[in-house]
Amino acid sequence: MGITRLMLEHGPNRDALPITVHVGGAHMAGKRWKGVPWDMALRALTEGVQVCGHCQPDAALRYLD
């Protein structure tokens, strides 16, 4: 697919659900993120996790609804 890294940003609680999907290295990602495989990021998008408007991981994943 050409994407080597995607990130899920989590909320402030330790067990918080993901709140935003980013492309790896995005400057808008907060401090609480972890790298994930593209299929996990795509699943998060389908489950309604917010998309970063700056790095546009939905376009990178070709997920356009």
C-alpha positions in Angstrom: 0.0 0.0 0.0 3.0 2.3 0.3 2.2 3.6 3.8 4.8 2.5 6.3 3.3 4.0 9.4 0.1 5.2 10.8 -0.7 6.4 14.3 -3.7 6.3 16.7 -3.9 9.2 19.2 -5.5 8.3 22.5 -7.4 10.3 25.1 -6.0 11.3 28.5 -7.0 8.2 30.4 -4.7 5.1 30.4 -7.5 2.9 28.9 -8.9 5.6 26.7 -10.2 4.7 23.2 -8.5 6.2 20.2 -9.6 9.7 19.3 -7.7 10.6 16.1 -6.0 8.7 13.3 -2.8 10.3 11.9 -0.2 9.5 9.2 3.1 8.6 10.9 5.2 11.7 11.7 2.3 14.1 11.7 3.1 17.3 13.5 -0.5 17.5 14.9 -0.4 14.3 16.9 -0.4 14.8 20.6 1.8 13.1 23.2 -0.4 10.0 23.6 -0.1 8.1 20.3 1.2 4.7 19.1 2.1 3.4 15.7 -0.3 0.9 14.3 -0.6 -1.2 11.1 -2.7 0.2 8.2 -5.5 -2.4 8.8 -5.9 -1.3 12.4 -6.0 2.4 11.4 -8.6 1.6 8.7 -10.7 -0.3 11.2 -10.6 2.7 13.5 -11.8 4.9 10.7 -14.7 2.6 9.9 -15.6 2.6 13.6 -15.9 6.4 13.7 -12.5 7.5 15.1 -11.8 11.1 14.0 -9.5 11.9 11.1 -6.7 14.4 11.3 -7.6 17.2 8.9 -3.9 18.1 8.4 -2.2 14.8 7.5 -5.4 13.3 6.0 -4.9 9.6 6.8 -8.2 8.7 5.2 -6.9 9.9 1.8 -3.7 8.0 2.3 -5.6 4.8 3.1 -8.0 5.5 0.2 -10.9 5.5 2.7 -13.3 8.2 1.4 -16.9 8.0 2.5 
